Amino acid sequence: MYVTYMKADGAPSALLLPLPSWSGHTQLCDDALNDEWVSVPSGSEDFSYTHYRKNQYEESLFKCEDDRSATHCNTLQHTATHCNTLQHTATQYEESLFKCEDDRFELDVRCNALLHTATHCNTLQHTATYCYTLLHTATHCNTYRFELDIHCNTLQHTAIHCNTLQHTATHCNTLQRTATRIGLSLISTATHCNTLQHTATHLDLSLICSLRPTAARCV
């Protein structure tokens, strides 16, 4: 509901608004600016009529409203200009963002390609290291195989020599047994010869004893 101040002729001079029509004001703006009263003009504002003349307060209200209307229009114009500028800037930013996304996607693709290449290079490097290790191991294996062949040949010759020594030992054992038998035979022969010698000695003694009486009778 509007509160009105009446003029002398019965027409309303100003209206009190129920709510302020402006927002975002500071305390100083609320104290200095008029956000509550709105003047109600009557007649024309170009002062072409002579039967009515506004007082100084109405002149101040009209001037304040004109200034605020001009300020509001300028503010709207500047706001529209700034909005257009911001919209153009936002459009450029979006285009730049899309371009950055495209560049980022391309950069990601290149980075992934480089990463795969680096991974492949690392794999090749590990493979080369493994091949070098296998080659070094194969060289050692060939060396050990050659040494093993030499050792096997040595063992083979040693085995042949051992077989020869074994045959020689067997032959020596045979000769030793033969020598033992011959020695036993010689011992038996010597024993028999001793027996025969004792027998011959006994016979000689018997013959001498038998010849002594005969020789005594002859004398």
PLY file of the C-alpha trace (Angstrom):
ply
format ascii 1.0
element vertex 219
property float x
property float y
property float z
element edge 218
property int vertex1
property int vertex2
end_header
0.00 0.00 0.00
1.37 3.39 -0.95
1.47 6.34 1.45
0.80 9.60 -0.42
1.37 13.29 0.25
-1.32 15.41 -1.30
-0.87 18.74 -3.03
-3.03 21.74 -2.50
-5.18 20.87 -5.53
-5.77 17.34 -4.28
-3.27 15.56 -6.58
-0.62 13.31 -5.00
2.79 14.92 -4.66
4.92 11.84 -3.71
4.47 8.18 -2.98
6.17 6.12 -0.27
7.27 2.78 -1.67
6.60 -0.33 0.46
10.06 -1.75 -0.24
13.27 -0.15 -1.47
13.76 -0.54 -5.22
17.57 -0.64 -5.01
19.90 -3.27 -3.56
23.60 -3.49 -2.88
23.80 -0.09 -1.15
26.08 0.60 1.76
25.03 2.40 4.92
26.22 5.70 3.42
24.12 5.09 0.31
21.09 4.29 2.43
21.61 7.50 4.41
22.29 9.80 1.44
20.13 8.39 -1.37
16.34 8.37 -1.66
15.05 4.83 -2.10
11.67 5.30 -0.48
9.93 8.35 -1.93
8.86 8.68 -5.55
7.45 11.97 -6.79
4.28 12.00 -8.80
4.40 14.66 -11.47
1.32 16.49 -12.54
1.15 18.30 -15.80
4.21 18.64 -18.02
7.84 18.63 -16.95
9.01 21.11 -19.55
7.63 24.11 -17.57
5.47 25.20 -20.51
2.41 25.88 -18.36
2.18 28.86 -16.07
-0.66 28.03 -13.71
1.54 25.67 -11.64
5.06 26.14 -10.29
7.01 23.44 -8.41
8.65 24.25 -5.13
12.30 23.69 -4.32
11.69 20.26 -2.79
9.88 19.02 -5.85
12.67 20.41 -8.00
15.20 18.47 -5.88
13.12 15.29 -6.13
12.78 15.67 -9.91
16.48 16.37 -10.30
17.39 13.43 -8.04
15.13 11.10 -10.05
16.54 12.37 -13.33
20.08 11.85 -12.09
19.28 8.40 -10.78
17.49 7.50 -14.03
20.48 8.68 -16.06
22.84 6.84 -13.71
20.70 3.73 -13.98
20.67 3.94 -17.79
24.43 4.51 -17.87
24.90 1.64 -15.44
22.74 -0.63 -17.59
24.65 0.45 -20.71
28.03 -0.11 -19.07
26.78 -3.39 -17.62
25.60 -4.52 -21.06
28.95 -3.44 -22.55
30.83 -5.32 -19.84
28.55 -8.33 -20.27
29.25 -8.34 -24.00
32.96 -8.02 -23.30
32.80 -10.80 -20.72
30.75 -12.95 -23.09
33.30 -12.40 -25.84
36.08 -13.15 -23.37
34.23 -16.27 -22.20
33.76 -17.35 -25.83
37.47 -16.85 -26.49
38.26 -18.66 -23.26
36.03 -21.57 -24.27
37.67 -21.67 -27.68
41.07 -21.51 -26.02
39.92 -24.21 -23.60
38.78 -26.43 -26.46
42.07 -25.75 -28.23
43.94 -26.53 -25.01
41.94 -29.73 -24.69
42.85 -30.66 -28.27
46.48 -29.76 -27.64
46.36 -31.66 -24.37
44.86 -34.69 -26.10
47.55 -34.52 -28.78
50.18 -34.06 -26.07
48.77 -37.03 -24.16
48.91 -39.11 -27.33
52.51 -38.08 -27.94
53.40 -38.70 -24.29
51.80 -42.14 -24.44
53.69 -42.86 -27.64
56.94 -41.72 -26.02
56.11 -43.77 -22.93
55.49 -46.88 -25.04
58.69 -46.17 -26.95
60.64 -45.79 -23.71
59.07 -49.00 -22.39
59.98 -50.78 -25.63
63.52 -49.41 -25.41
63.80 -50.62 -21.81
62.51 -54.01 -22.89
65.03 -54.14 -25.73
67.78 -53.08 -23.34
66.83 -55.80 -20.87
66.65 -58.28 -23.76
70.09 -57.22 -24.97
71.45 -57.57 -21.44
69.87 -61.01 -21.16
71.31 -62.02 -24.56
74.75 -60.77 -23.50
74.41 -62.77 -20.30
73.38 -65.85 -22.28
76.33 -65.34 -24.65
78.71 -64.97 -21.72
77.17 -68.07 -20.13
77.49 -69.98 -23.41
81.17 -68.98 -23.61
81.72 -70.21 -20.08
79.81 -73.39 -20.90
82.02 -73.98 -23.94
85.09 -73.40 -21.82
83.82 -75.73 -19.11
82.83 -78.26 -21.78
86.32 -78.15 -23.29
87.87 -78.56 -19.85
85.40 -81.36 -19.10
86.31 -83.09 -22.36
89.99 -82.84 -21.44
89.22 -84.14 -17.96
87.13 -86.97 -19.43
89.95 -87.90 -21.79
92.36 -87.82 -18.87
90.00 -90.00 -16.86
89.64 -92.34 -19.81
93.41 -92.65 -20.15
93.65 -93.09 -16.41
91.00 -95.82 -16.57
92.92 -97.55 -19.36
96.10 -97.24 -17.31
94.26 -98.58 -14.29
93.00 -101.51 -16.33
96.56 -102.12 -17.51
97.80 -101.89 -13.94
95.03 -104.23 -12.87
96.02 -106.75 -15.53
99.65 -106.29 -14.51
98.72 -106.83 -10.87
96.74 -109.93 -11.84
99.74 -111.22 -13.78
102.01 -110.38 -10.85
99.68 -112.26 -8.54
99.78 -115.21 -10.92
103.56 -115.02 -11.05
103.66 -114.71 -7.28
101.50 -117.80 -6.89
103.66 -119.62 -9.43
106.78 -118.50 -7.58
105.21 -119.65 -4.35
104.47 -123.06 -5.83
107.99 -123.24 -7.26
109.39 -122.18 -3.89
107.33 -124.85 -2.17
108.52 -127.39 -4.72
112.11 -126.29 -4.19
111.65 -126.53 -0.44
110.23 -130.01 -0.82
113.08 -130.92 -3.15
115.62 -129.46 -0.72
113.98 -131.36 2.12
114.11 -134.53 0.07
117.74 -133.83 -0.82
118.54 -133.33 2.85
116.77 -136.56 3.62
118.72 -138.33 0.90
121.94 -136.73 2.19
121.20 -137.94 5.72
120.38 -141.33 4.33
123.65 -141.38 2.34
125.56 -140.24 5.42
123.92 -142.97 7.47
124.76 -145.52 4.80
128.35 -144.34 4.72
128.58 -144.64 8.48
127.01 -148.07 8.36
129.39 -149.13 5.62
132.39 -147.82 7.56
131.24 -149.57 10.68
130.79 -152.83 8.81
134.18 -152.56 7.17
136.13 -151.94 10.39
135.81 -155.52 11.79
136.77 -156.99 8.46
139.84 -154.81 8.33
140.80 -155.78 11.88
140.61 -159.49 11.08
142.69 -158.96 8.07
145.42 -157.32 10.04
0 1
1 2
2 3
3 4
4 5
5 6
6 7
7 8
8 9
9 10
10 11
11 12
12 13
13 14
14 15
15 16
16 17
17 18
18 19
19 20
20 21
21 22
22 23
23 24
24 25
25 26
26 27
27 28
28 29
29 30
30 31
31 32
32 33
33 34
34 35
35 36
36 37
37 38
38 39
39 40
40 41
41 42
42 43
43 44
44 45
45 46
46 47
47 48
48 49
49 50
50 51
51 52
52 53
53 54
54 55
55 56
56 57
57 58
58 59
59 60
60 61
61 62
62 63
63 64
64 65
65 66
66 67
67 68
68 69
69 70
70 71
71 72
72 73
73 74
74 75
75 76
76 77
77 78
78 79
79 80
80 81
81 82
82 83
83 84
84 85
85 86
86 87
87 88
88 89
89 90
90 91
91 92
92 93
93 94
94 95
95 96
96 97
97 98
98 99
99 100
100 101
101 102
102 103
103 104
104 105
105 106
106 107
107 108
108 109
109 110
110 111
111 112
112 113
113 114
114 115
115 116
116 117
117 118
118 119
119 120
120 121
121 122
122 123
123 124
124 125
125 126
126 127
127 128
128 129
129 130
130 131
131 132
132 133
133 134
134 135
135 136
136 137
137 138
138 139
139 140
140 141
141 142
142 143
143 144
144 145
145 146
146 147
147 148
148 149
149 150
150 151
151 152
152 153
153 154
154 155
155 156
156 157
157 158
158 159
159 160
160 161
161 162
162 163
163 164
164 165
165 166
166 167
167 168
168 169
169 170
170 171
171 172
172 173
173 174
174 175
175 176
176 177
177 178
178 179
179 180
180 181
181 182
182 183
183 184
184 185
185 186
186 187
187 188
188 189
189 190
190 191
191 192
192 193
193 194
194 195
195 196
196 197
197 198
198 199
199 200
200 201
201 202
202 203
203 204
204 205
205 206
206 207
207 208
208 209
209 210
210 211
211 212
212 213
213 214
214 215
215 216
216 217
217 218
